[in-house]
Amino acid sequence: MNKLKESIGWIAVALAGAIAFAYIALNRGENVSAISLVVAAVATYFIAYRYYGLYIANKVLSVDPTRMTPAWKHNDGLDYVPTNKWVLYGHHFAAIAGAGPLVGPVLAAQMGYLPGMMWILAGVVLAGAVQDFMVLFISSRRDGRSLGDLIKTELGVIPGVIALFGAFLIMVIILAVLAMIVVKALADSPWGTFTVAATIPIAIFMGIYLRYIRPGKIGEISIVGFILLIAAILLGGQVAASPTWSAMFTFDGKQLTWMLIGYGFVAAVLPVWLLLAPRDYLSTFLKIGTITGLAVGILFVAPNMQMPPLTKFIDGTGPVWSGSPFPFLFITIACGAVSGFHALISSGTSPKLLDNERNAAFIGYGGMLMESFVAIMALVAASVIDPGVYFAMNSPGAVIGKTAVEAAQVISQWGFVITPDVLLQTATDVGEKSIISRAGGAPTLAVGMAHIISGALGGKGMMAFWYHFAILFEALFILTAVDAGTRAGRFMLQDLLGTFIPSLKRTDKLVPNLLATGLCVMFWGYFLYQGVVDPLGGINTLWPLFGVANQMLAAVALILCTVVLFKMKRERYAWVTILPTCWLLACTLTAGWQKIFHAKPSIGFLAQASRYSKAIESGQLLAPAKSVAQMQQVVLNQYIDAGLCALFMFVVISILFFGVRACMKAYALNHRTDKETTFEALPEGASV
Amino acid sequence: MFSDLAKMGKYLGQAAKMMVGQPDYEAYVQHMRLTHPERTPMTYEEFFRERENARYGGGSGKCC
């Protein structure tokens, strides 16, 4: 009877999803509600979890609920703690969710919402969630060790080192691209700049309170911090309104770049309790709260989609980023569909907290489904605003011009009819001077969120507040990521350099610390600066590099999973990881190749370099460069980007080589060769 | 009913702390008492600082 009830329940979920999909697919009218996207997505998640996630758990991996997990075996109440599955779910989700799933879908919306939605759903079910779950499982069967360690023990030392080197490069690109999102959002925005700058003294105050006044009381001080943040947003409005104050907080992209580089250096050298930790508390709670608020807002307001399901830019000529849907759509949306970075989290703290293998699917597979849902909400937020506004915000100035009149004219010619007044009015509504060419996802998302949330709370008069709230919320956790990432990069670098000069390995000494931090900041600062001055707006260069890098890390993690399946002699199930690996390799290698060699300067780095070289030879000046020296800089930047892209391809191809070799070796043997820790039974009554 | 609510509140508090890398202090003390009765457990303040350093000082990366 219960079985029958369960079946009926699942049939109902499947039907709801099918109806929602049919409605989206067949509706050619104006009024597709965002709710239908949400229903289709959620139904997909439930079905995928029940029928694919649990299939992987029970059949492919055959998880063993009687096996002792590292949390029990090494329980120390600190790093290794058996944790309730809901509590761990929250921890895991907070660790994997960042700016990525919010930005990629916004950029992808230039092709319409349908292609992005299909990839987010297909990608998460077949690739992203599979990767997160399997890495969590593999790590938890190896005392919770890290991805680099796992590759070293299962594939060999050389691939392990190559993967670590790749992870460092990826970190550099991630930091640059995240910092660029902040720069794009804050350029010429005194309101935004003031509120984001105000987070520094607020965080320091919280840090001192937590250290000396009432140590460890995170809850109360986070509430105080939150109130101060809201006050900073309100005060920011006053700052923007006053001519003298607004002049003090108005900076262009280049100035903000230098400030961020300086900030990154100082923040990474300061003690963690002073700035990094307290701001992380704020940003984590704000992140979870805002995501929940956005979900409630979408359900409550039920906005209609304004963006068409498919736009004419499906042919690859879009202004936001260049290139055809294959492979570029699949690397533009990385987080939310599949993100290699999660493999580092799934082999980080989460496996040390897992109380029972039975819950690994819920944490790993389920956690990634939630991240995918965040991506769907970002796609919705970008699609419920006027498409004309969307394109005005996301196209580079070189394409649509600098004024509302020019932009409205160009965009209307594309078929997205818009008047200059609407652009100006939108800017006034959100309390900014201009919204034109604010690429990078965050401002668009902020307009979308302001649109949705103000529909539920406060009406049009509150739009400026909600816009700056959304900008602050993104900037807050991006800056936390910049601090933490610079610090992590510094440790990686000290480790790497230490193999050559042992004295540099001392992480507690000031000189090696400053040196490695400086180098790390210089690396990401270089890419950030180059992105900010890039002729095509930076997103066009850096975001594909980031996407390629992130997906390649995912391919590396999935190759590891495949090798482990072969070594466990479960190769008959290895299609579960081989399929997404092949797809990711096809996407990233094609994209990498095209980014280097494509004949169109907007896509290929070398083509862009030669365009500028030729212009230098013939004595022409190509905008936005203002001198020959600047043009030479552009040429050099393009060569460096091409070189970096080639390095990423080298990393993934060499891991593929070692992976195939390990699989063949394991296949030829008739016994298991994986390096799992030996089975120990979970003690009687061990549960949380 | 009320005990369920109290339980839920406790889990929510634990989840919020775990999100920023602070495991349950009571569980730690309990663990120390059961398995290492000869050692004095850290005070909450020491425990908090130890965890804060472990989360951020080691340079673990944040996700994108």
Interface residues (C-beta under 8 A of the other chain):
Chain A: N75 D76 G77 L78 D79 V81 T83 N84 W86 V87 L88 G90 H91 A94 A95 I96 A97 G98 A99 G100 M171 I174 L178 L210 P215 G216 I218 G219 V272 W273 L276 A277 D280 Y281 T284 F285 I288 A334 C335 S339 F341 H342 L344 I345 G348 T349 L353 F477 T480 A481 A484 G485 R487 A488 G489 R490 F491 M492 F546 N550
Chain B: Y11 G13 Q14 A15 A16 K17 M18 M19 V20 G21 Q22 P23 D24 A27 Y28 V29 Q30 H31 M32 T35 Y44 E45 F47 F48 R49 E50 R51 E52 N53 A54 R55 Y56 G57 G58 G59 S60 G61 K62 C63 C64
